[in-house]
Amino acid sequence: MSSIDRPGTFALGDRTVKRLGYGAMQLAGPGVFGPPKDRDAALAVLREAVASGVNHIDTSDFYGPHITNQVIREALHPYPGDLVIVTKISARRGDDGSWLPAFSPEELTQAVHDNLRNLGLDVLEVVNLRSMFAIHEPAEGSIEAPLTALAELHRQHLVRHIGLSNVTPAQIAEGRRICEIVCVQNQYNLAHRADDALIDDLARDGIAYVPYFPLGGFSPLQSSTLSDVAARLSATPMQVALAWLLRRAPNILLIPGTSSVAHLRENLAAAELDLPDDALKELDEGIA
């Protein structure tokens, strides 16, 4: 058994994936815009991830734009049979790298076809509809129209499964009345726990929860408590933060990102880290 098998697996639609995966956002250039600084290094990270047993990669064609998916295709196509590539739609990039809503049926359809072409796929395994009422956090607003458009692409057999990203509990409830939702992707980490109740509700319903920015994103987690626990366990603070997420709930699937093979190996080693109960209590009380 490889190290990343230890935390177990969880269902993602009708596929089963290991709970420690890989997020490809950092393979684009600065600001998730333009080409990577070192394309060979980006290819190496992807190949190392799959060689290490990762079978869940998160991406989007608006990373770059287009570039990250093209790098994934170059590195891994033809894809291993157990690899599940999850993408997201509903945004586009301005010429200045800005993030712009792209919520119309025409834009969503174009985004699905862009993902298919750049990844070299005939069907997308999972597509997350990302709410864009507020770019960096969930905000209320009906998702019925864009989700209905995405459900139509599912009926056309271009998309196998549908998820939601950057959404509120009300939007998830609305979405589940329209189509089956197999995963929710929201910001969540040791210091940002607004979705605590939601995670438990989704776990009871067998729906995967995929935290983005599991290590804090553009502002990495910093805490004396986290550092103290890591020192006692001879681990890095980021490994402890990932291990905490793996212990938090069985439906959590992790997609930490990196553009470095060394950092990738460090992240994957979090699967081997056992957090004792006293460390869990300390983390829960010291960072929340």
Disulfide bonds with the S-S distance in Angstrom:
none
